[in-house]
Amino acid sequence: MAIALRYAARSDLGLGPKSRNEDSGYAGPNLLVLADGMGGHAAGDVASSMIVGELAPLDEEDVTADQAIPLLEEALHSANARLTKAMRENSDLSGMGSTTIVMLRTGNKLAMAHIGDSRAFMLRGDTFSQITKDHSFVQQLVDEGRISKEDAGHHPQRSVVTRVMTGQPDDEPDTSLREAKIGDRFLLCSDGLSDFVGSDVIEEILREAGTPDEAADRCIEVALKASTRDNVTVIVAEVVDADGDDLPSTVPQVVGAAGKRMRGRTRAIPTSPAEKAAALSREATGRAEPDEDSLELAEDRTRSRRAKIILRLVAAVVIAAILGGGGYAAWAWSQKQYFVAADSGRVAIYRGVSQDLGPIHLSHVESASDVRVADLPSDVQGSVANTIPARDLTDAQSKVEALRAEAVRCQQLAATGTPCGTTPATTPTTPPTGSTSPTPTPSTSSTPVVKPTTAPRPATPTTPPPRAFSPAIGSALSEVTA
């Protein structure tokens, strides 16, 4: 029996301090993509949009089950290469990256690839399960039996991801191929939902919602009620009978950062060659609606080849529009950024971004401190030298206080004749209520990326706890998202 997908995509800025949506999503008849961008001073929205733009043409591909996984891997490698190229051409984008989940329908099967801590869930009959495993530090601790799943949601290093799309050659996704059955429901979501809303609530929404649209709307509503401090993006897809009377729409939806440059959040993009060509013309030139003659001429052309070309042009327009922002807007944005770095041998908080535009300095010292860089452990000295991004001034002040504590520790060791070396192998933290598990040091060979720390399901917005320093994350402090 042939299957089809009925789908809905939604995205919201959330209630946190972020001034832009760094998530991007795409839902089409054969393809579902969700990307959660990150990158400190760099633009996570650029990374997520570029990934969606690179993967979108797969919606038009006619592939067999044997071809699906290699095709996904090839497309993700190509997207990663585009990130690399963009960062080489624009130093302001250095350090950007994105999680990615992609599902590609091939016959009655779904090929999936994912990297990062965005999640996918499946509801099949009485069974509800998470079908992705987070690429994160706390997930490694759970796998090793060092903390429980319950403890993971409260862990102070829950925002450390060990694998994401960053343009590096070792950014390899996990892949799988599964049979799709009529009645199955799938949810792809960014951590703006999963970090604030429990899986039991997500299951209830998927079971009770009448349509994917209702389920997607409900997920966003519940996340906002839970005071999500992150961007929240969801894609809900239901497997239906392709030969049934109630056939699903084949109009793709683009949401979040990528959708902002198309038709606006949660609005569908056109599907026919004429409509897509007209939309691209209006997007690129700002012209009015095309006349009827031009629509007829475009509709007379072969759909298959032009559809693939138009999808690639859609991706190019989205990326070009985001990368081509006005100079003043970029400068104004830069003056709302903060980072921690050295100033005359002492730790200081800077306002702006850590690059210069020719003779123009894009940052200045906002406040100095009495913390000497020389008093810090060697690995942390390197992090300060490379600059430590912060979400805002409060977050920067928290990082300075953490550095002050490290400097005091080293001074105390020096007084006993003991060299400070690097940060301690175990960072003491207060365990969650009911738990006696210590906070161990990340034991991963990958360089982790620190995402904004968020708390699960708070009653009101809360200030994220300061990040503790450890050897495995010391070199990754410059990867904190804005």
RODO-2510 file (C-alpha; in nm, 4 decimals, decimal comma):
residues 482
     n   res          X          Y          Z
     1     m     0,0000     0,0000     0,0000
     2     a     0,1422     0,3368    -0,1047
     3     i     0,1880     0,5993     0,1670
     4     a     0,2014     0,9759     0,1823
     5     l     0,2866     1,2305     0,4505
     6     r     0,0494     1,4848     0,6004
     7     y     0,2704     1,7432     0,7729
     8     a     0,2879     2,0763     0,9544
     9     a     0,5838     2,2958     1,0551
    10     r     0,5855     2,5707     1,3161
    11     s     0,8523     2,7927     1,4735
    12     d     0,8559     3,0621     1,7423
    13     l     1,1209     3,2959     1,8827
    14     g     1,0477     3,1823     2,2402
    15     l     1,0570     3,3900     2,5594
    16     g     1,4338     3,4046     2,6099
    17     p     1,6846     3,6810     2,5389
    18     k     1,7436     3,5857     2,1744
    19     s     1,6497     3,8640     1,9345
    20     r     1,6406     3,6403     1,6264
    21     n     1,5217     3,2905     1,5450
    22     e     1,8200     3,0627     1,4810
    23     d     1,6053     2,7555     1,4047
    24     s     1,5016     2,6598     1,0508
    25     g     1,2543     2,3982     0,9320
    26     y     1,1310     2,2512     0,6041
    27     a     0,8386     2,0119     0,5550
    28     g     0,7432     1,8752     0,2143
    29     p     0,5750     1,5674     0,0667
    30     n     0,8964     1,3630     0,0751
    31     l     1,1300     1,5565     0,3030
    32     l     1,1365     1,6848     0,6614
    33     v     1,4314     1,8941     0,7860
    34     l     1,4888     2,0670     1,1207
    35     a     1,8071     2,2607     1,2061
    36     d     1,8864     2,4450     1,5317
    37     g     2,1622     2,6985     1,4633
    38     m     2,4294     2,8089     1,7092
    39     g     2,7585     2,9919     1,6991
    40     g     2,8431     3,2510     1,9623
    41     h     2,9098     3,5814     1,7857
    42     a     2,8382     3,4187     1,4509
    43     a     2,4867     3,3844     1,3143
    44     g     2,3268     3,0492     1,3914
    45     d     2,0357     3,1496     1,1696
    46     v     2,2754     3,1591     0,8747
    47     a     2,3989     2,8062     0,9461
    48     s     2,0511     2,6563     0,9873
    49     s     1,9200     2,8343     0,6753
    50     m     2,2139     2,7163     0,4653
    51     i     2,1573     2,3555     0,5740
    52     v     1,7855     2,3697     0,4945
    53     g     1,8619     2,5355     0,1617
    54     e     2,1093     2,2625     0,0699
    55     l     1,8751     1,9774     0,1674
    56     a     1,5496     2,1165     0,0219
    57     p     1,6116     1,9873    -0,3341
    58     l     1,5949     1,6291    -0,1992
    59     d     1,2178     1,6772    -0,1822
    60     e     1,2101     1,6418    -0,5610
    61     e     1,4381     1,3376    -0,5797
    62     d     1,3012     0,9949    -0,6784
    63     v     1,5199     0,7494    -0,4896
    64     t     1,5115     0,3852    -0,3882
    65     a     1,5603     0,2605    -0,0344
    66     d     1,9175     0,1581    -0,1182
    67     q     1,9986     0,5064    -0,2436
    68     a     1,8353     0,7048     0,0377
    69     i     2,1002     0,6852     0,3118
    70     p     2,3969     0,7548     0,0776
    71     l     2,2001     1,0453    -0,0706
    72     l     2,1372     1,1948     0,2748
    73     e     2,5021     1,1562     0,3712
    74     e     2,6158     1,3200     0,0479
    75     a     2,3746     1,6118     0,0928
    76     l     2,4838     1,6670     0,4536
    77     h     2,8510     1,6592     0,3561
    78     s     2,7733     1,9148     0,0844
    79     a     2,5894     2,1342     0,3374
    80     n     2,8828     2,1075     0,5762
    81     a     3,1211     2,2097     0,2994
    82     r     2,9063     2,5174     0,2356
    83     l     2,9400     2,6136     0,6010
    84     t     3,3171     2,5829     0,5697
    85     k     3,3225     2,7991     0,2566
    86     a     3,0996     3,0654     0,4137
    87     m     3,3185     3,0887     0,7242
    88     r     3,6336     3,1193     0,5137
    89     e     3,4797     3,4003     0,3106
    90     n     3,3333     3,5849     0,6104
    91     s     3,5268     3,5787     0,9375
    92     d     3,2198     3,7084     1,1259
    93     l     3,0619     3,3678     1,0694
    94     s     3,3521     3,1780     1,2240
    95     g     3,2281     2,9256     1,4796
    96     m     2,8728     2,8920     1,3511
    97     g     2,7088     2,5525     1,3381
    98     s     2,3772     2,3737     1,3618
    99     t     2,2094     2,0552     1,4726
   100     t     2,0268     1,8741     1,1938
   101     i     1,7512     1,6130     1,1659
   102     v     1,6363     1,5085     0,8198
   103     m     1,3812     1,2455     0,7111
   104     l     1,3489     1,1405     0,3463
   105     r     1,0573     0,9284     0,2263
   106     t     1,1468     0,6527    -0,0160
   107     g     0,8514     0,4334    -0,1083
   108     n     0,7084     0,3023     0,2191
   109     k     1,0268     0,3689     0,4145
   110     l     1,1774     0,6705     0,5894
   111     a     1,5517     0,7313     0,5780
   112     m     1,6770     0,9479     0,8637
   113     a     2,0007     1,1255     0,9496
   114     h     2,0652     1,3359     1,2585
   115     i     2,3486     1,5133     1,4362
   116     g     2,3272     1,7161     1,7582
   117     d     2,0648     1,7265     2,0329
   118     s     1,7505     1,8118     1,8370
   119     r     1,5159     1,5153     1,8735
   120     a     1,2776     1,2962     1,6762
   121     f     0,9903     1,1000     1,8338
   122     m     0,7580     0,8348     1,6890
   123     l     0,4062     0,7409     1,7985
   124     r     0,2926     0,4022     1,6673
   125     g    -0,0188     0,2548     1,8240
   126     d     0,0418     0,2223     2,1966
   127     t     0,4148     0,2817     2,1652
   128     f     0,5778     0,6232     2,1948
   129     s     0,9547     0,6444     2,1633
   130     q     1,2443     0,8810     2,0997
   131     i     1,4115     0,7566     1,7807
   132     t     1,7229     0,9732     1,8014
   133     k     1,9991     0,9747     2,0607
   134     d     2,1398     1,3115     2,1643
   135     h     2,5007     1,3809     2,0731
   136     s     2,5667     1,5471     2,4071
   137     f     2,7857     1,5195     2,7130
   138     v     2,5022     1,4297     2,9494
   139     q     2,3804     1,1578     2,7110
   140     q     2,7265     1,0019     2,7332
   141     l     2,6993     1,0100     3,1120
   142     v     2,3588     0,8387     3,0914
   143     d     2,4966     0,5748     2,8528
   144     e     2,7847     0,5071     3,0925
   145     g     2,5451     0,4750     3,3873
   146     r     2,7048     0,7671     3,5705
   147     i     2,3802     0,9641     3,5970
   148     s     2,0130     0,8809     3,5491
   149     k     1,7856     1,0139     3,2762
   150     e     1,6100     1,2200     3,5416
   151     d     1,9408     1,3756     3,6515
   152     a     2,0294     1,4600     3,2900
   153     g     1,7525     1,7205     3,2676
   154     h     1,9036     1,9142     3,5601
   155     h     2,2731     1,8621     3,4864
   156     p     2,4770     2,1877     3,4795
   157     q     2,6489     2,0770     3,1576
   158     r     2,3326     1,9668     2,9783
   159     s     2,3967     2,2214     2,7019
   160     v     2,7314     2,0730     2,5957
   161     v     2,6845     1,9014     2,2599
   162     t     2,9588     1,6733     2,1340
   163     r     2,8681     1,6577     1,7656
   164     v     2,6995     1,9143     1,5379
   165     m     2,7392     2,0494     1,1855
   166     t     3,0310     2,2932     1,2106
   167     g     3,1998     2,2598     0,8716
   168     q     3,4557     2,0119     1,0061
   169     p     3,5245     1,6867     0,8154
   170     d     3,4449     1,4674     1,1170
   171     d     3,0896     1,6025     1,1586
   172     e     2,9288     1,2664     1,0816
   173     p     2,5550     1,2099     1,1378
   174     d     2,3846     0,8937     1,2627
   175     t     2,1647     0,7329     0,9970
   176     s     1,8805     0,4803     0,9973
   177     l     1,6106     0,3378     0,7695
   178     r     1,2706     0,2344     0,9042
   179     e     0,9404     0,1040     0,7709
   180     a     0,6587     0,3596     0,7805
   181     k     0,3086     0,2372     0,8654
   182     i    -0,0191     0,4151     0,8099
   183     g    -0,1146     0,5916     1,1318
   184     d     0,2426     0,6569     1,2445
   185     r     0,3077     1,0062     1,3753
   186     f     0,6520     1,1645     1,3864
   187     l     0,7696     1,4759     1,5689
   188     l     1,0959     1,6579     1,4972
   189     c     1,1768     1,9309     1,7484
   190     s     1,4509     2,1649     1,8644
   191     d     1,5509     2,1702     2,2318
   192     g     1,3295     2,4733     2,2836
   193     l     1,0535     2,2130     2,3184
   194     s     1,2281     1,9036     2,4572
   195     d     1,4226     2,0915     2,7285
   196     f     1,1066     2,2511     2,8697
   197     v     0,8262     2,0052     2,7987
   198     g     0,8360     1,6466     2,9258
   199     s     0,8100     1,3517     2,6871
   200     d     0,4855     1,2442     2,8559
   201     v     0,3249     1,5760     2,7590
   202     i     0,4621     1,5498     2,4046
   203     e     0,3152     1,1991     2,3757
   204     e    -0,0230     1,3232     2,4971
   205     i    -0,0237     1,6000     2,2357
   206     l     0,0583     1,3605     1,9513
   207     r    -0,2100     1,1154     2,0649
   208     e    -0,4906     1,3628     2,1167
   209     a    -0,4382     1,6170     1,8378
   210     g    -0,6684     1,5613     1,5443
   211     t    -0,4253     1,6751     1,2735
   212     p    -0,0530     1,7507     1,2415
   213     d    -0,1433     2,1212     1,2277
   214     e    -0,3218     2,0975     1,5622
   215     a    -0,0355     1,8968     1,7142
   216     a     0,2294     2,1452     1,5931
   217     d     0,0296     2,4441     1,7194
   218     r    -0,0212     2,2740     2,0545
   219     c     0,3509     2,1970     2,0925
   220     i     0,4406     2,5636     2,0432
   221     e     0,1652     2,6731     2,2815
   222     v     0,2772     2,4350     2,5568
   223     a     0,6443     2,5318     2,5157
   224     l     0,5579     2,8994     2,5572
   225     k     0,3448     2,8241     2,8627
   226     a     0,6464     2,6398     3,0053
   227     s     0,8436     2,9653     2,9592
   228     t     1,0838     2,8279     2,7020
   229     r     1,3879     3,0544     2,6862
   230     d     1,5030     2,9212     2,3510
   231     n     1,3736     2,9264     1,9952
   232     v     1,1234     2,6440     1,9547
   233     t     1,0593     2,4681     1,6229
   234     v     0,8517     2,1568     1,5547
   235     i     0,7603     1,9477     1,2518
   236     v     0,4768     1,6947     1,2853
   237     a     0,4186     1,4371     1,0125
   238     e     0,1524     1,1651     0,9892
   239     v     0,1708     0,8650     0,7572
   240     v    -0,1507     0,8282     0,5530
   241     d    -0,2799     0,6129     0,2672
   242     a    -0,1693     0,7676    -0,0618
   243     d    -0,4672     0,6074    -0,2379
   244     g    -0,7231     0,7414     0,0071
   245     d    -0,9871     1,0020    -0,0629
   246     d    -0,8438     1,2655     0,1723
   247     l    -0,5076     1,3265     0,0087
   248     p    -0,2642     1,5538     0,1963
   249     s    -0,1336     1,8807     0,0575
   250     t     0,1954     1,8698    -0,1316
   251     v     0,2739     2,2362    -0,0619
   252     p     0,6094     2,2607     0,1242
   253     q     0,6380     2,4737     0,4362
   254     v     0,9508     2,6668     0,5344
   255     v     0,9663     2,8112     0,8877
   256     g     1,2054     2,9887     1,1225
   257     a     1,5145     3,1653     0,9919
   258     a     1,4848     3,0130     0,6433
   259     g     1,1131     3,0864     0,6201
   260     k     1,1582     3,4496     0,7230
   261     r     1,3113     3,5263     0,3860
   262     m     1,0387     3,3456     0,1935
   263     r     0,6740     3,3973     0,2797
   264     g     0,6940     3,4564     0,6564
   265     r     0,6704     3,2148     0,9471
   266     t     0,4506     2,9026     0,8947
   267     r     0,3258     3,0187     0,5528
   268     a     0,3575     2,7760     0,2645
   269     i     0,5880     2,8346    -0,0291
   270     p     0,4506     2,7806    -0,3848
   271     t     0,4811     2,4407    -0,5515
   272     s     0,4204     2,4777    -0,9249
   273     p     0,7077     2,5928    -1,1478
   274     a     0,5244     2,9134    -1,2404
   275     e     0,4416     3,0034    -0,8809
   276     k     0,7962     2,9332    -0,7643
   277     a     0,9463     3,1377    -1,0484
   278     a     0,7108     3,4262    -0,9714
   279     a     0,7906     3,4101    -0,5991
   280     l     1,1623     3,4130    -0,6691
   281     s     1,1208     3,7126    -0,8985
   282     r     0,9298     3,9067    -0,6323
   283     e     1,1796     3,8075    -0,3613
   284     a     1,4810     3,9125    -0,5658
   285     t     1,3438     4,2276    -0,7296
   286     g     1,0454     4,3365    -0,5186
   287     r     0,8171     4,3408    -0,8254
   288     a     0,4404     4,2981    -0,8151
   289     e     0,2457     3,9838    -0,9079
   290     p     0,3228     3,8434    -1,2566
   291     d     0,0640     3,8650    -1,5306
   292     e    -0,1430     3,5686    -1,6473
   293     d     0,0505     3,5222    -1,9726
   294     s     0,3729     3,4597    -1,7869
   295     l     0,1992     3,1963    -1,5730
   296     e     0,0702     3,0106    -1,8771
   297     l     0,4116     3,0106    -2,0451
   298     a     0,5810     2,8776    -1,7325
   299     e     0,3184     2,6058    -1,6791
   300     d     0,3768     2,4716    -2,0293
   301     r     0,7326     2,3674    -1,9375
   302     t     0,8370     2,0302    -1,8013
   303     r     0,7952     2,0222    -1,4214
   304     s     1,0567     1,7728    -1,3099
   305     r     1,3788     1,9434    -1,4182
   306     r     1,2569     2,2983    -1,3538
   307     a     1,1287     2,2051    -1,0083
   308     k     1,4771     2,0929    -0,9037
   309     i     1,6324     2,4107    -1,0451
   310     i     1,3738     2,6306    -0,8711
   311     l     1,4282     2,4574    -0,5376
   312     r     1,8003     2,5288    -0,5661
   313     l     1,7241     2,8916    -0,6517
   314     v     1,4942     2,9106    -0,3489
   315     a     1,7830     2,7925    -0,1326
   316     a     2,0210     3,0423    -0,2934
   317     v     1,7801     3,3331    -0,2404
   318     v     1,7279     3,2427     0,1261
   319     i     2,1016     3,2250     0,1906
   320     a     2,1881     3,5365    -0,0104
   321     a     1,9158     3,7396     0,1597
   322     i     2,0388     3,6451     0,5061
   323     l     2,4067     3,6999     0,4269
   324     g     2,3357     4,0321     0,2570
   325     g     2,1997     4,2298     0,5536
   326     g     2,2611     4,6033     0,5758
   327     g     2,5884     4,7292     0,7197
   328     y     2,4272     4,9497     0,9810
   329     a     2,2015     4,6710     1,1045
   330     a     2,5032     4,4450     1,1390
   331     w     2,6941     4,7108     1,3349
   332     a     2,3949     4,7775     1,5613
   333     w     2,3618     4,4046     1,6263
   334     s     2,7329     4,3790     1,7088
   335     q     2,7005     4,6417     1,9807
   336     k     2,4528     4,4210     2,1647
   337     q     2,7053     4,1362     2,1910
   338     y     2,9458     4,0659     2,4773
   339     f     3,2500     3,8484     2,5279
   340     v     3,5242     3,7905     2,7836
   341     a     3,8906     3,8343     2,6864
   342     a     4,2241     3,9659     2,8127
   343     d     4,3037     4,3362     2,8526
   344     s     4,6571     4,4294     2,9629
   345     g     4,7015     4,0902     3,1257
   346     r     4,3694     4,0931     3,3123
   347     v     4,0272     3,9475     3,2389
   348     a     3,7807     4,2021     3,1016
   349     i     3,4295     4,2144     2,9604
   350     y     3,4107     4,3489     2,6046
   351     r     3,1099     4,4886     2,4254
   352     g     3,0866     4,4209     2,0508
   353     v     3,2371     4,1440     1,8404
   354     s     3,5965     4,0279     1,8480
   355     q     3,6783     4,1283     1,4906
   356     d     3,7875     4,4554     1,3340
   357     l     3,6593     4,6045     1,0099
   358     g     3,9765     4,7497     0,8643
   359     p     4,0748     5,0398     1,0949
   360     i     3,7354     5,0261     1,2701
   361     h     3,7276     4,8408     1,6039
   362     l     3,3990     4,6583     1,6556
   363     s     3,4478     4,6096     2,0296
   364     h     3,5619     4,7980     2,3404
   365     v     3,6185     4,7162     2,7072
   366     e     3,2883     4,7402     2,8900
   367     s     3,4311     4,6638     3,2342
   368     a     3,7710     4,5514     3,3643
   369     s     3,8413     4,3101     3,6506
   370     d     4,1246     4,2338     3,8897
   371     v     4,1546     3,8729     3,7688
   372     r     4,5013     3,8169     3,6230
   373     v     4,5177     3,5873     3,3219
   374     a     4,8504     3,4511     3,4493
   375     d     4,6748     3,3192     3,7621
   376     l     4,4412     3,0967     3,5586
   377     p     4,5010     2,7316     3,4613
   378     s     4,6828     2,6979     3,1311
   379     d     4,3839     2,5625     2,9388
   380     v     4,1592     2,8428     3,0618
   381     q     4,4264     3,0993     2,9692
   382     g     4,3980     2,9716     2,6143
   383     s     4,0189     3,0131     2,6230
   384     v     4,0533     3,3728     2,7426
   385     a     4,3110     3,4401     2,4726
   386     n     4,0679     3,3113     2,2094
   387     t     3,7805     3,5101     2,3707
   388     i     3,4837     3,3581     2,5542
   389     p     3,1459     3,4600     2,4018
   390     a     2,8538     3,5492     2,6287
   391     r     2,4825     3,5755     2,5654
   392     d     2,4507     3,9104     2,7438
   393     l     2,6189     4,1276     3,0066
   394     t     2,4871     3,9172     3,2960
   395     d     2,6223     3,6009     3,1375
   396     a     2,9599     3,7712     3,0818
   397     q     2,9726     3,8762     3,4477
   398     s     2,8971     3,5171     3,5507
   399     k     3,1872     3,3948     3,3392
   400     v     3,4223     3,6475     3,4990
   401     e     3,3177     3,5252     3,8442
   402     a     3,3843     3,1665     3,7375
   403     l     3,7285     3,2708     3,6150
   404     r     3,7888     3,4517     3,9442
   405     a     3,7162     3,1289     4,1338
   406     e     3,9659     2,9421     3,9153
   407     a     4,2302     3,2106     3,9763
   408     v     4,1793     3,1907     4,3537
   409     r     4,2120     2,8132     4,3415
   410     c     4,5388     2,8391     4,1517
   411     q     4,6715     3,0991     4,3952
   412     q     4,5919     2,8686     4,6865
   413     l     4,7730     2,5811     4,5176
   414     a     5,0702     2,8046     4,4421
   415     a     5,0935     2,8938     4,8116
   416     t     5,1480     2,5235     4,8897
   417     g     5,4057     2,4838     4,6137
   418     t     5,1668     2,2835     4,3936
   419     p     5,1481     2,3828     4,0247
   420     c     4,7990     2,4704     3,9064
   421     g     4,8235     2,3001     3,5665
   422     t     4,4776     2,2739     3,4111
   423     t     4,1272     2,2871     3,5527
   424     p     4,0438     2,0029     3,7936
   425     a     3,9494     1,6590     3,6607
   426     t     3,6178     1,6800     3,8437
   427     t     3,4205     2,0002     3,8811
   428     p     3,2216     1,9862     4,2078
   429     t     2,8614     2,0853     4,1642
   430     t     2,5504     2,0614     4,3740
   431     p     2,3679     1,7443     4,2700
   432     p     1,9980     1,7561     4,1862
   433     t     1,7557     1,6887     4,4673
   434     g     1,7458     1,3210     4,5489
   435     s     2,0712     1,2496     4,3659
   436     t     2,4232     1,1982     4,4943
   437     s     2,5888     1,1733     4,1541
   438     p     2,8963     1,3958     4,1181
   439     t     2,9489     1,6096     3,8115
   440     p     3,2250     1,4373     3,6135
   441     t     3,4436     1,5841     3,3438
   442     p     3,3360     1,5225     2,9828
   443     s     3,5234     1,2225     2,8477
   444     t     3,4857     1,2644     2,4744
   445     s     3,7360     1,2830     2,1960
   446     s     3,5234     1,5339     2,0071
   447     t     3,5549     1,9020     2,0822
   448     p     3,2225     1,9839     2,2458
   449     v     3,0160     2,2874     2,1654
   450     v     2,8427     2,4720     2,4479
   451     k     2,4881     2,5803     2,3721
   452     p     2,2882     2,8253     2,5857
   453     t     2,1978     2,6530     2,9104
   454     t     1,8247     2,6151     2,9656
   455     a     1,6247     2,4744     3,2535
   456     p     1,3500     2,2148     3,2046
   457     r     0,9945     2,3364     3,2460
   458     p     1,0362     2,6300     3,4876
   459     a     0,7233     2,7991     3,6146
   460     t     0,8709     3,1367     3,5245
   461     p     1,1726     3,2410     3,3152
   462     t     1,4916     3,1712     3,5056
   463     t     1,8508     3,2818     3,4701
   464     p     2,0686     2,9928     3,3429
   465     p     2,3348     2,8751     3,5895
   466     p     2,6967     2,9755     3,5209
   467     r     2,8894     2,7147     3,3229
   468     a     3,1600     2,5294     3,5122
   469     f     3,4996     2,5013     3,3485
   470     s     3,6543     2,1613     3,2744
   471     p     3,9433     2,0412     3,0559
   472     a     3,7177     1,9042     2,7835
   473     i     3,5144     2,2209     2,7489
   474     g     3,7851     2,4770     2,8167
   475     s     3,8832     2,4963     2,4511
   476     a     3,5198     2,5126     2,3449
   477     l     3,4153     2,8180     2,5432
   478     s     3,4412     3,0289     2,2296
   479     e     3,1590     2,8202     2,0829
   480     v     2,8885     2,9496     2,3208
   481     t     2,5882     3,0596     2,1205
   482     a     2,4633     3,4151     2,1236
***
